[in-house]
């Protein structure tokens, strides 16, 4: 039998900081939950708990509607670090 890999337990960064509300205007906090193509990363990769993951996804969707975060990244114009655009 193949041995199972042991991964370290990921902890919710928002629970550690005791965050009660995630604001859509705080892009520095939201960028940890976005991939390089500005997709929402799943809980298993970020380590967020269910409550905070729902708040993060809602905040990202609101930030997209107000044009703070792009919906998609253009494949033709490749940027090295897309989060430099957000600043």
C-alpha positions in Angstrom: 0.0 0.0 0.0 1.1 3.5 -0.8 1.7 5.7 2.2 -0.5 8.7 2.5 1.1 12.1 2.5 0.7 14.1 5.7 -0.1 17.8 5.1 -0.1 20.4 7.8 -3.4 21.6 9.0 -4.4 24.9 7.4 -6.0 27.4 9.8 -8.5 30.2 9.0 -6.6 33.4 8.9 -9.8 35.4 9.7 -10.5 33.3 12.8 -7.0 33.9 14.1 -7.4 37.6 13.7 -11.0 37.5 15.1 -12.5 39.2 12.1 -16.3 39.6 12.3 -16.9 41.2 8.9 -14.9 41.2 5.7 -15.2 44.5 3.8 -15.2 44.4 0.0 -13.1 47.6 -0.1 -10.2 46.0 1.8 -8.4 44.6 -1.2 -5.2 43.7 0.7 -7.2 41.2 2.7 -9.1 39.8 -0.3 -6.1 39.2 -2.5 -5.0 36.1 -0.4 -8.3 34.4 -1.5 -7.8 35.1 -5.2 -5.7 33.1 -7.7 -3.4 34.8 -10.3 -6.3 34.9 -12.7 -8.6 36.5 -10.1 -10.6 33.4 -9.4 -11.9 32.7 -5.9 -9.7 30.0 -4.3 -11.5 27.1 -2.6 -11.5 26.4 1.1 -9.2 23.4 0.9 -6.4 25.6 -0.5 -6.9 28.8 1.6 -7.8 27.0 4.9 -10.8 29.3 5.6 -13.7 28.1 7.7 -17.1 27.9 6.0 -18.4 31.1 7.6 -15.4 33.2 6.5 -15.2 31.6 3.1 -18.8 32.6 2.4 -18.0 36.2 3.6 -14.9 36.3 1.4 -16.8 35.1 -1.7 -19.5 37.7 -1.1 -17.0 40.5 -0.7 -15.1 39.5 -3.8 -18.3 39.4 -5.8 -19.2 42.9 -4.5 -15.7 44.2 -5.3 -16.1 42.9 -8.9 -19.4 44.7 -9.3 -17.9 48.0 -8.2 -14.9 47.4 -10.5 -12.3 47.1 -7.8 -11.3 43.6 -9.0 -11.5 42.5 -12.6 -13.8 39.6 -13.5 -11.2 38.0 -15.9 -7.6 38.5 -16.8 -6.8 39.1 -20.5 -4.8 36.1 -21.8 -3.1 38.2 -24.6 -1.7 40.8 -22.2 0.1 38.6 -19.7 1.1 40.5 -16.5 3.8 39.1 -14.2 2.0 40.0 -11.0 -1.7 41.0 -11.5 -2.0 42.1 -7.9 0.2 45.1 -8.6 -2.7 46.4 -10.7 -5.0 46.3 -7.6 -2.9 48.6 -5.5 
